[in-house]
Amino acid sequence: MRVVDLFCGCGGLSLGFEKAGFNVVAAYDKWEAALHVYNTNFNHSAKQLDLTDVNTCVETISALSPNMIIGGPPCQDFSSAGKRDEDNGRGDLTVNYAEIISKIKPPVFVMENVDRIVKTNKLVEAKKIFKEAGYGLSFRILDASYCGVPQKRKRFFMVGVLGEMDGFLDEALEASMSKEPMTMRDFFGDSLGIEYYYRHPRSYARRGIFSIDEPSPTVRGVNRPMPDGYEIHSNDPVRSKDGIRPLTTKERSLIQTFPEEFHFEGSKTDIEQMIGNAVPVNLAKYVATVVASYLEKHGQPILKKEVTITNHPAIKLHKTSMVAMSVPVQLVKFSEVAKEYPDKIVTNEIAKDLDGLDPTKNLLVSLVKKDTIDLLLDGSINVYYTGKKFPSTVELNHLYYFMPYRNGKGIQDLYYIKVARVGSKHEVHPEADPNDLRLVFEIEFVKQLFDDYKPINLEIWHTFTDTTLQKIMAI
């Protein structure tokens, strides 16, 4: 599954999704220092892009044909560490993210932000954009310390899937959380060589010393030394400052669950900010694993695979009309098509015009998806993408008619199959995977064959049937 990461920073979200098996193909951000670190650690590239320029973003990202877009729009305007002014400018990036998603319409998106976003009008506005684009939404506030991270860090996650019901993933997002929070000792053991450490508080009304037998407080974008004048707070777990030190930059990156080998470069200020801004890798992996389980349950493979899209013929097809390509064949051999793809797309000859119905001609019965039913009912559909890749029982050139089977009802309407070929839904839907071959039928409505839906037994007819029109009419 092809994933693009927006507002990628140094790559915490990307790395978590990669660890869950997703194929992250590109990432974008405006911060040059973070992009340098990202590109130092990943095989795919991260590029600079102004993510407030929605139209340019849509054009750039659409060319990559993502199946999923992930991203954490900057959250300082919502954060407890910021001014909490959602109209300060950065809050608009959440709406920009929603607008980019709504125009590209990837099948799936994931958005991350601080927990305080649930109290903002920007989230209301973004949700409205997502809903108008056809997404079902699930969202939860997750505490990272219950998701494999030794840090008490609450983050908001929203998952959207086109055509789904709201709340489809709510329970699953919480189901695999641990029963107890992960402490620093759980994660590091005794390798830090300390029992207590200093983390600079936002206010001296709060404590600044913490034990490794509890989760770390939220890793922020600053890392200050303990001032000489720091006075022991009543909630500090020690009565003396002797031997107490702040965590190193490397230790802070490990708390964010970046791996030991993850390499940071740049100024200390930039690196500390990158680490503090990042999505903890294990938290991202937790969410990605939940999403992966959902997708695999619904028949969508997610594991990484090498896909070369440069000069891929299917990439250009969505810019052309749905006219059959001029490579007529006598008989489609599906095993050969699978071997030859993506070098060419095989088509058959356009069926000759028919004067009236011919009951001897072969007919295809196909179970249609819910999102196709309305188009079939109002007669507006003229291209149909099947859910099957290479059915062995159907010879494309021998098919003349198509009857959509509506789940729970049966068959009713009859269509001519003007063109039957092997193609990709990417031809007219740039968000679809160009490597996901489907049978494509260019169809024309003929008539309503039965007064009402006629049930048939799909255990007999299966999804694809090379039966004849007269056999169907005799049911």
C-alpha positions as CSV (number, residue, x, y, z in Angstrom):
1,M,0.0,0.0,0.0
2,R,1.5,3.3,-1.1
3,V,1.7,5.8,1.8
4,V,2.6,9.5,1.7
5,D,3.4,11.4,4.9
6,L,2.6,15.1,5.1
7,F,4.1,17.4,7.8
8,C,6.6,14.6,8.2
9,G,9.2,16.3,10.4
10,C,12.1,14.0,11.0
11,G,10.0,10.9,10.4
12,G,8.5,9.4,13.5
13,L,5.1,8.8,11.9
14,S,6.7,7.4,8.7
15,L,9.0,5.1,10.6
16,G,6.1,3.7,12.7
17,F,4.1,2.9,9.6
18,E,7.1,1.3,7.9
19,K,7.6,-0.9,11.0
20,A,4.0,-2.0,10.7
21,G,4.6,-3.1,7.1
22,F,3.4,-0.1,5.1
23,N,5.2,1.1,2.0
24,V,5.9,4.8,2.6
25,V,6.9,6.2,-0.8
26,A,7.3,9.9,-0.1
27,A,7.1,12.6,2.5
28,Y,6.8,16.4,2.6
29,D,7.5,19.2,5.0
30,K,8.6,22.8,4.9
31,W,11.3,22.6,7.6
32,E,14.6,22.1,5.8
33,A,16.6,20.9,8.8
34,A,14.0,18.1,9.6
35,L,14.0,17.1,5.9
36,H,17.7,16.6,6.0
37,V,17.5,14.3,9.0
38,Y,14.6,12.4,7.3
39,N,16.5,11.9,4.1
40,T,19.5,10.7,6.1
41,N,17.5,7.9,7.6
42,F,15.0,6.7,4.9
43,N,15.4,5.1,1.5
44,H,12.6,7.1,0.0
45,S,12.8,10.9,-0.3
46,A,11.3,13.7,1.7
47,K,10.9,17.0,-0.1
48,Q,10.2,20.6,0.7
49,L,6.6,21.6,0.0
50,D,4.5,24.5,1.1
51,L,1.5,22.6,2.6
52,T,-0.6,25.7,2.8
53,D,-0.7,25.8,-1.0
54,V,-3.4,23.2,-1.4
55,N,-3.7,23.2,-5.2
56,T,0.1,22.6,-5.7
57,C,0.1,19.9,-3.0
58,V,-2.8,18.1,-4.7
59,E,-1.1,18.2,-8.1
60,T,2.2,17.0,-6.6
61,I,0.9,14.3,-4.3
62,S,-1.7,12.9,-6.8
63,A,1.1,12.0,-9.2
64,L,2.3,9.5,-6.6
65,S,-1.1,7.6,-6.5
66,P,-1.1,7.2,-2.7
67,N,-3.5,4.6,-1.2
68,M,-3.1,6.3,2.1
69,I,-2.0,9.8,3.3
70,I,-0.8,10.2,6.9
71,G,0.2,13.3,8.7
72,G,0.4,15.4,11.8
73,P,-0.3,19.1,11.0
74,P,1.8,21.3,13.4
75,C,-0.1,21.6,16.6
76,Q,1.6,24.5,18.5
77,D,-1.6,26.6,18.4
78,F,-3.5,23.8,20.2
79,S,-0.8,22.6,22.4
80,S,-0.6,23.1,26.2
81,A,3.0,24.2,25.6
82,G,1.8,26.9,23.2
83,K,-0.5,29.9,23.4
84,R,-3.6,27.8,22.7
85,D,-4.8,30.2,20.1
86,E,-6.3,28.2,17.2
87,D,-6.6,31.4,15.1
88,N,-2.9,32.1,15.4
89,G,-2.1,30.7,12.0
90,R,-0.8,27.1,12.5
91,G,-4.3,25.8,13.3
92,D,-5.2,26.5,9.7
93,L,-2.8,23.7,8.7
94,T,-5.2,21.2,10.1
95,V,-7.9,22.5,7.7
96,N,-5.3,22.6,4.8
97,Y,-4.6,18.9,5.5
98,A,-8.3,18.1,5.3
99,E,-8.6,20.0,2.1
100,I,-5.7,18.1,0.5
101,I,-7.2,14.8,1.6
102,S,-10.7,15.8,0.3
103,K,-9.3,16.6,-3.2
104,I,-7.0,13.7,-3.6
105,K,-9.4,11.2,-1.9
106,P,-7.0,8.4,-0.9
107,P,-9.0,5.4,0.3
108,V,-7.5,5.9,3.8
109,F,-6.0,8.7,5.7
110,V,-4.6,9.1,9.2
111,M,-4.3,12.4,11.1
112,E,-2.4,13.0,14.3
113,N,-2.5,16.0,16.6
114,V,-2.4,17.0,20.3
115,D,-5.3,16.0,22.5
116,R,-6.5,19.6,22.9
117,I,-7.6,19.7,19.3
118,V,-10.9,18.1,20.3
119,K,-11.9,21.4,21.9
120,T,-11.2,23.5,18.8
121,N,-13.3,24.8,15.9
122,K,-10.6,23.9,13.5
123,L,-11.3,20.2,14.1
124,V,-15.0,20.8,13.6
125,E,-14.2,22.4,10.3
126,A,-11.8,19.6,9.2
127,K,-14.3,16.9,10.1
128,K,-16.9,18.7,8.0
129,I,-14.5,18.6,5.0
130,F,-13.8,15.0,5.5
131,K,-17.4,14.0,5.8
132,E,-18.4,16.0,2.7
133,A,-15.6,14.1,0.8
134,G,-17.3,10.8,1.8
135,Y,-15.1,9.5,4.7
136,G,-16.2,7.5,7.6
137,L,-14.3,8.7,10.7
138,S,-12.9,7.1,13.8
139,F,-10.9,9.0,16.4
140,R,-9.4,8.4,19.8
141,I,-7.0,10.1,22.2
142,L,-4.2,7.6,23.0
143,D,-1.7,7.7,25.8
144,A,1.6,6.7,24.4
145,S,2.6,5.0,27.6
146,Y,-0.1,2.3,27.0
147,C,1.2,1.9,23.4
148,G,4.8,0.8,23.8
149,V,6.3,4.2,24.6
150,P,7.9,5.0,28.0
151,Q,6.3,8.4,28.0
152,K,3.0,9.9,29.2
153,R,2.1,11.7,26.0
154,K,-1.5,12.0,24.9
155,R,-2.2,12.3,21.2
156,F,-5.3,12.6,19.1
157,F,-5.5,10.2,16.1
158,M,-8.2,10.2,13.4
159,V,-8.5,7.5,10.8
160,G,-10.7,8.0,7.7
161,V,-11.9,5.4,5.2
162,L,-13.9,6.3,2.1
163,G,-17.4,4.9,2.2
164,E,-17.1,3.6,5.8
165,M,-19.4,4.2,8.8
166,D,-18.3,6.6,11.5
167,G,-16.8,4.8,14.5
168,F,-15.6,1.8,12.5
169,L,-12.3,1.7,14.3
170,D,-13.1,3.2,17.7
171,E,-12.9,0.0,19.7
172,A,-9.9,-1.4,17.8
173,L,-7.9,1.7,18.5
174,E,-8.1,0.9,22.2
175,A,-8.3,-2.9,22.2
176,S,-4.5,-3.7,22.1
177,M,-3.4,-1.1,24.6
178,S,-1.4,-2.4,27.6
179,K,-3.0,-2.7,31.0
180,E,-0.3,-0.8,32.7
181,P,1.7,2.3,31.5
182,M,5.3,1.6,30.3
183,T,7.9,3.1,32.7
184,M,11.4,4.3,31.8
185,R,12.8,1.2,33.7
186,D,10.5,-1.1,31.7
187,F,12.0,0.3,28.5
188,F,15.6,1.1,29.5
189,G,16.2,-1.3,32.3
190,D,19.2,0.0,34.2
191,S,21.1,1.1,31.1
192,L,20.7,4.8,31.9
193,G,22.7,4.5,35.0
194,I,20.4,6.8,37.0
195,E,17.3,6.4,39.2
196,Y,16.1,10.0,38.8
197,Y,16.5,12.8,36.2
198,Y,15.6,16.4,35.7
199,R,13.1,17.7,33.1
200,H,12.6,21.4,33.0
201,P,9.1,22.3,34.1
202,R,7.0,25.0,32.3
203,S,6.4,26.5,35.7
204,Y,8.3,26.2,38.9
205,A,4.9,25.5,40.5
206,R,5.4,22.0,39.0
207,R,8.0,19.5,39.8
208,G,11.0,19.0,37.7
209,I,12.5,15.7,38.9
210,F,11.2,12.3,37.8
211,S,11.8,8.6,38.6
212,I,12.6,6.0,36.0
213,D,9.9,3.9,37.7
214,E,7.3,6.0,36.0
215,P,6.7,7.0,32.4
216,S,8.6,10.1,31.3
217,P,6.5,13.3,31.0
218,T,6.0,14.5,27.5
219,V,9.2,15.1,25.6
220,R,9.1,18.7,24.6
221,G,11.1,20.7,22.0
222,V,13.5,22.1,24.6
223,N,16.0,20.4,26.9
224,R,17.4,22.7,29.5
225,P,19.9,22.0,32.3
226,M,18.8,22.1,35.9
227,P,19.4,25.7,37.1
228,D,21.5,26.1,40.2
229,G,18.6,27.8,42.0
230,Y,16.1,25.0,41.4
231,E,14.4,24.2,44.7
232,I,13.1,20.8,45.5
233,H,9.3,20.6,44.8
234,S,7.0,18.9,47.2
235,N,6.1,16.4,44.5
236,D,9.7,15.6,43.5
237,P,10.6,12.0,44.4
238,V,13.9,13.1,46.0
239,R,14.9,15.4,48.8
240,S,18.3,16.2,47.4
241,K,19.5,17.4,43.9
242,D,22.8,15.5,44.2
243,G,23.5,13.3,41.2
244,I,20.4,14.6,39.3
245,R,21.0,15.4,35.7
246,P,18.8,16.2,32.6
247,L,18.5,13.5,29.9
248,T,20.8,13.7,26.9
249,T,19.5,14.5,23.4
250,K,20.1,10.8,22.5
251,E,18.2,9.6,25.5
252,R,15.3,11.8,24.6
253,S,15.2,10.4,21.1
254,L,15.1,6.9,22.6
255,I,12.2,7.9,24.8
256,Q,10.5,8.9,21.6
257,T,11.3,5.3,20.5
258,F,13.5,6.3,17.7
259,P,15.9,3.3,17.2
260,E,19.5,3.6,18.4
261,E,20.8,3.8,14.8
262,F,18.5,6.7,13.9
263,H,20.9,9.5,13.0
264,F,20.3,13.2,13.9
265,E,22.2,16.0,12.4
266,G,22.0,19.8,12.7
267,S,22.1,22.4,15.4
268,K,21.3,21.3,19.0
269,T,18.2,23.6,19.0
270,D,16.9,22.1,15.8
271,I,17.5,18.5,16.9
272,E,15.8,19.0,20.2
273,Q,12.8,20.6,18.5
274,M,12.6,17.7,15.9
275,I,12.6,15.2,18.7
276,G,10.0,17.0,20.7
277,N,7.7,17.5,17.7
278,A,7.9,13.9,16.5
279,V,5.2,11.3,16.8
280,P,6.7,8.5,19.0
281,V,7.7,5.7,16.6
282,N,6.0,3.0,18.7
283,L,2.8,5.0,19.0
284,A,2.7,5.4,15.3
285,K,3.4,1.7,14.9
286,Y,0.6,0.9,17.3
287,V,-1.9,3.0,15.2
288,A,-0.5,1.6,11.9
289,T,-0.9,-2.0,13.1
290,V,-4.6,-1.3,14.0
291,V,-5.2,0.2,10.6
292,A,-3.3,-2.7,8.9
293,S,-5.5,-5.3,10.7
294,Y,-8.6,-3.5,9.5
295,L,-7.4,-3.3,5.9
296,E,-6.3,-7.0,5.8
297,K,-9.7,-8.0,7.2
298,H,-11.3,-6.1,4.3
299,G,-9.0,-7.6,1.7
300,Q,-6.5,-4.9,1.3
301,P,-2.8,-6.0,1.3
302,I,-0.5,-3.6,3.1
303,L,2.9,-5.2,3.2
304,K,5.8,-3.4,1.6
305,K,6.6,-4.1,-2.0
306,E,8.9,-2.5,-4.5
307,V,6.8,-0.6,-7.1
308,T,8.3,1.4,-9.9
309,I,5.9,4.1,-11.1
310,T,8.3,6.0,-13.4
311,N,7.2,5.5,-17.0
312,H,4.5,3.1,-15.8
313,P,1.9,3.1,-18.6
314,A,-1.0,3.0,-16.2
315,I,0.1,6.3,-14.6
316,K,-0.9,8.2,-17.7
317,L,-4.2,6.5,-18.4
318,H,-6.3,8.7,-16.1
319,K,-5.5,11.6,-18.4
320,T,-6.9,9.9,-21.4
321,S,-10.4,8.8,-22.4
322,M,-11.7,5.4,-21.6
323,V,-11.2,4.2,-25.2
324,A,-10.0,0.7,-25.6
325,M,-6.3,0.4,-26.4
326,S,-5.5,-0.8,-29.9
327,V,-4.0,-4.2,-28.9
328,P,-6.7,-6.7,-30.0
329,V,-6.2,-10.3,-28.9
330,Q,-8.0,-13.5,-29.9
331,L,-8.2,-14.9,-26.4
332,V,-7.1,-13.4,-23.1
333,K,-4.8,-15.8,-21.2
334,F,-4.9,-14.5,-17.7
335,S,-1.7,-16.2,-16.5
336,E,0.2,-14.5,-19.3
337,V,-1.3,-11.1,-18.5
338,A,-0.1,-11.5,-14.9
339,K,3.4,-12.2,-16.2
340,E,3.5,-9.4,-18.7
341,Y,2.0,-6.6,-16.6
342,P,3.0,-3.8,-16.2
343,D,4.6,-3.8,-19.7
344,K,1.2,-3.6,-21.4
345,I,-2.5,-3.7,-20.9
346,V,-4.5,-6.3,-22.8
347,T,-7.8,-5.5,-24.5
348,N,-10.2,-7.4,-26.7
349,E,-12.1,-6.2,-29.7
350,I,-15.1,-4.1,-29.3
351,A,-18.3,-6.2,-29.5
352,K,-20.3,-5.7,-32.7
353,D,-23.5,-3.7,-32.4
354,L,-26.4,-6.0,-31.7
355,D,-29.9,-5.6,-33.0
356,G,-32.0,-6.9,-30.2
357,L,-31.0,-9.5,-27.6
358,D,-29.2,-12.7,-28.5
359,P,-30.1,-15.4,-25.9
360,T,-27.2,-17.6,-27.0
361,K,-24.5,-15.1,-26.1
362,N,-22.4,-15.5,-22.9
363,L,-23.2,-13.3,-19.9
364,L,-21.3,-12.2,-16.9
365,V,-22.9,-12.0,-13.5
366,S,-20.9,-10.0,-11.0
367,L,-21.5,-9.0,-7.4
368,V,-21.3,-5.2,-7.3
369,K,-20.0,-3.2,-4.4
370,K,-22.2,-0.9,-2.4
371,D,-20.5,2.2,-3.7
372,T,-21.4,1.2,-7.3
373,I,-25.1,0.4,-6.7
374,D,-26.4,4.0,-7.0
375,L,-24.6,4.5,-10.2
376,L,-26.1,1.3,-11.6
377,L,-29.6,2.2,-10.4
378,D,-29.6,5.6,-12.1
379,G,-28.0,4.4,-15.2
380,S,-25.0,6.8,-15.1
381,I,-22.3,4.2,-14.9
382,N,-20.5,3.3,-18.2
383,V,-17.3,1.8,-16.8
384,Y,-17.3,-1.1,-14.3
385,Y,-14.3,-2.3,-12.4
386,T,-14.7,-5.8,-11.1
387,G,-13.5,-7.0,-7.8
388,K,-11.5,-9.8,-9.4
389,K,-8.2,-9.9,-11.1
390,F,-7.8,-13.0,-13.3
391,P,-10.9,-15.3,-13.2
392,S,-10.0,-18.5,-15.0
393,T,-13.6,-19.3,-16.1
394,V,-14.2,-16.2,-18.2
395,E,-12.9,-15.6,-21.7
396,L,-13.2,-11.9,-22.2
397,N,-13.8,-12.0,-25.9
398,H,-16.7,-14.3,-25.5
399,L,-18.7,-12.0,-23.2
400,Y,-21.5,-9.9,-24.6
401,Y,-23.8,-9.1,-21.6
402,F,-23.3,-8.0,-18.0
403,M,-25.8,-8.4,-15.1
404,P,-25.0,-6.7,-11.8
405,Y,-25.8,-8.9,-8.8
406,R,-27.0,-6.8,-5.9
407,N,-26.2,-8.4,-2.6
408,G,-29.3,-9.8,-0.8
409,K,-31.5,-9.0,-3.8
410,G,-30.3,-10.7,-7.0
411,I,-30.2,-9.6,-10.6
412,Q,-32.5,-7.3,-12.6
413,D,-30.8,-5.1,-15.2
414,L,-29.0,-6.0,-18.4
415,Y,-26.1,-4.2,-20.0
416,Y,-24.1,-4.7,-23.2
417,I,-20.4,-5.2,-22.6
418,K,-18.9,-2.9,-25.3
419,V,-15.3,-3.5,-24.2
420,A,-13.9,-6.1,-22.0
421,R,-10.2,-5.8,-21.0
422,V,-7.7,-5.9,-18.2
423,G,-6.9,-2.6,-16.7
424,S,-6.5,-0.6,-13.5
425,K,-8.9,1.6,-11.5
426,H,-6.1,4.1,-11.5
427,E,-7.0,5.0,-15.0
428,V,-9.8,7.3,-13.8
429,H,-9.2,7.3,-10.0
430,P,-5.6,8.6,-9.4
431,E,-5.8,7.5,-5.8
432,A,-6.1,3.8,-6.8
433,D,-3.1,1.5,-6.9
434,P,-1.9,1.3,-10.6
435,N,-0.5,-2.2,-9.8
436,D,-4.0,-3.5,-8.7
437,L,-5.2,-5.1,-11.9
438,R,-8.9,-5.5,-12.4
439,L,-11.2,-6.6,-15.2
440,V,-12.6,-3.5,-16.8
441,F,-15.9,-3.4,-18.7
442,E,-17.2,-0.5,-20.6
443,I,-20.9,-1.0,-20.5
444,E,-24.2,0.3,-21.9
445,F,-27.6,-0.1,-20.3
446,V,-30.0,-2.3,-22.4
447,K,-33.1,-2.9,-20.3
448,Q,-34.6,-4.0,-17.1
449,L,-34.8,-7.8,-17.7
450,F,-37.0,-8.7,-14.7
451,D,-39.9,-6.7,-13.1
452,D,-38.3,-7.2,-9.7
453,Y,-34.9,-8.5,-8.5
454,K,-34.5,-12.2,-9.3
455,P,-32.4,-14.1,-6.7
456,I,-29.8,-16.5,-7.9
457,N,-27.6,-18.8,-5.9
458,L,-24.0,-17.5,-6.0
459,E,-22.8,-20.8,-4.7
460,I,-23.8,-22.1,-8.1
461,W,-23.1,-19.1,-10.3
462,H,-20.2,-17.7,-8.2
463,T,-19.2,-14.1,-8.8
464,F,-18.3,-14.6,-12.4
465,T,-20.3,-16.8,-14.7
466,D,-19.8,-17.7,-18.4
467,T,-23.4,-18.8,-18.7
468,T,-25.7,-17.5,-21.5
469,L,-28.6,-15.0,-21.4
470,Q,-31.2,-17.8,-22.1
471,K,-30.0,-19.7,-19.0
472,I,-30.5,-16.7,-16.8
473,M,-33.9,-15.9,-18.3
474,A,-35.0,-19.5,-17.6
475,I,-34.4,-19.1,-13.9
